[in-house]
Amino acid sequence: MVKLNNLITKVLKILIITVFLALIISCVLQVFTRFILNSSLSWTEELARYSFIWANLLGAALCTKNKSNATVSVVIENINEKNRKKLSLIINILTILIGTILIVFGSKVAWAVRTQLSPALRISMAFVYMAAPIFGALITFYSIYDIYMNMANCIGDDI
């Protein structure tokens, strides 16, 4: 499971870098063509928008893996270790539930719009909407992995 986690994380980081580069390049290209050449490209704004969606959701999945999402630290800091582990389990279960909902309903939406094409890039809108179920799958995986590692650590502590 550790090797799978490392592989998924490595691929995720590469995807985030790639999508973020596409976002930056499309924005720079848009500014250059609009203000220097006085003729903007029709597709750069759309590419930037879709890249932004993907970068945010992929980045949020990585934050879930690193446990760097926004938290109310005053609560976590003022409870004992046993309750902290219980809270972590509850958070992971809720994250798995939300991830499952995103997978199921996000896939339905992506399937529903599969024949619709974006105005400028002429790509299937399913590509854009698939960001939600992929995000759901990633946060579900990372939450299951966290539960697995916490259980492995608890078993190791008992030995």
Secondary structure, 3 states (H helix, E strand, C coil): CHHHHHHHHHHHHHHHHHHHHHHHHHHHHHHHHHHHCCCCCCCHHHHHHHHHHHHHHHHHHHHHHHCCCCCCHHHHHCCCHHHHHHHHHHHHHHHHHHHHHHHHHHHHHHHHCCCCECCCCCCEHHHHHCHHHHHHHHHHHHHHHHHHHHHHHHHHHHC
